[in-house]
Amino acid sequence: MGMYHTILLAINPDDLNVKQLVAKAGVIAEQNNADLHLAYVEPGVGNVSFLDIDLQLDEAHNEQELRRMAQLSDLAKHSPRPIAAIHLADGDVAKHLIALGKTIKVDLVITGNYKPGIHWLGDIRYELAQHLKCDVLICQQKTL
């Protein structure tokens, strides 16, 4: 029996090292015999996507959503452990991840290490740990 039963991997599909991150999370899930959930929240204002604000077109939003879901489905293939579910939302990143974490009763949240200067996930990791009362693992990516 593993230490973690449900793992939430919060990713940015545009990150260059995202495939490695999915593989690492899959190994951790495999070692713990845990359910692995993949999540991406398109950052936005409140619960409205930036795309909607800039373009004000539902079709553009739907097209973006389909593209992101295809990206996430493709990334799921890089996990040695089958993905239990893929979650996609837009808006307040912390709010959505915290709500999802509570819904699925997450024991561990895994994130990548994002570039310094881009703080969209910096405070979010702290918020996740505080609101979910679970472990938060930040995976550093080696640069060669």
ABEGO torsion letter per residue (X at the ends): XBABABBBBBBBAABAAAAAAAAAAAAAAAAAGBBBBBBBBBBBBEABBAAAAAAGBAAAAAAAAAAAAAAAAAAAAABABBBABBBBBBEBAAAAAAAAAAAAGBABBBBBBBBBGBAAAAAAAAAAAAAAGBBBBBBBBBBX
